[in-house]
Amino acid sequence: MAAGHAESPIRFLYYHAIELYLKALLRLRHDVETIREEYGRKILRLVAEAENLGLVVADEDRKLYELMGDTDAVIDSRYIRTGSKTSPTIDALSRTGQGLRSEVGRLLQKAGVGVRL
């Protein structure tokens, strides 16, 4: 999963989209202030609560969420630093983002929220 800096802005946008999809699902149960204060950008907490709301997480996606939560991968995509690091591929981020978009959309529709898929 090693890569150079050229893809960092793309990675950052995928990371951000993934976070926003998770937060969209959490809005079924929590208000914005609660999400900001209790979950913030803590991806593993967001995923755990999303699972409580019915999100099914595939093994590949869980590995990516763990990378996002347990390493500096997200911050490194925003603030470029030199040195060795582990980053997911753009394809892996795309698969997780697309799957998350579909699953969150399905769960929101099931809850009666208008969603454009």
N, C-alpha and C positions, 0 to 999 in steps of 0.2 A: 504494500500500500504506500510505498514511498513516492513522492512527487515533488516537483519544484514549486516556485512561488507563483507562476503564471496562472495557475488554477485556483489560487487562494480566494479571489473575489467570488468565483463561481461557487466554491465550497461554502463560503460565508452565506451566500444567498440561499443555498439549500438548507443549511443549518437553521437559518432564520425561518424559512418556510415550514420546516418540520416543527419548530417550536410553536409557531402560530397555529398550525393545524391541531396540535395537542391542546393548546389553550382554547381554541374554538370549541373543542369537545368539553373541556372543563366548564365552559360557560353554561352548560346544561344544569350544573349544580352550584356553581360559585359565582359571585359577582367579581367585577374587575379588580377591586381593591383586595379581595381575599386572594385571588390568583397572584397578584403582584406581591403581596406581603408573605404569603405562605409557600408559594412555589417559585416565584421569580423566574430565573433562567435555569433552575435546577432540573435538568432534563430527566434524570432518573425519578425524581418526585413527580414530575408531570406525567411520565409514562405510567408509573404505578397508579396514579389516580385515574388516568385514562383507562387503564385495565379494569379498575373498579367500575367504570362506566360502560364496560362492554368491549373495549378495544382488544382485539386478538393480535398478539405480537409474534411474528415469525422469528425463528432463530437468527437469521441473517440481520433482521432489523434490530433485534435485541443487542447483538454484537455492536452494531453501529451506535445505538443509544448509549451503551456502556462506554464506547470510545469517546462519545461526546461528553459524557458525564464524568468519566474517571481520568481524562487526560486534558491537556491544554489544546486539543485539536481545534476547538471552536475559536478560542481567543487567538490562536496562532494564525487562523485564516483572516482575522481582522487586523491584527498587528503583526506584520511579517517579522519573523525572527530567523536568523540563520541557525544552522546546526541540524543535526539528525532529529527526525520526528516521524511519527506514524500518522498518516492521513488516509481516510477512505477514498476509494476511487470515485470519480464523478458518476460513473454508472451505478455504483452501489448507492450513492446518495439519491440519484434519480429514481431507482427502483423503490427505495424506502419512501421517498417523498410521494411518488405516485400511488403506492399502495396505501399510505397513510391518508392521502387525500380522498381516495375512494372509500376506505373504511370509515373515516370520520364523517364523510358525506352521508353514507348509508345510515350510520348511527344517529346523525342529526335529523335526517328525514324520518327515520323510525320514531323519533321523539316529537315529530310534528313541526320541526324547524324547516322553513323554506330554504332549499339548497339548490343551486344551479350546478349540475355535474357536467 
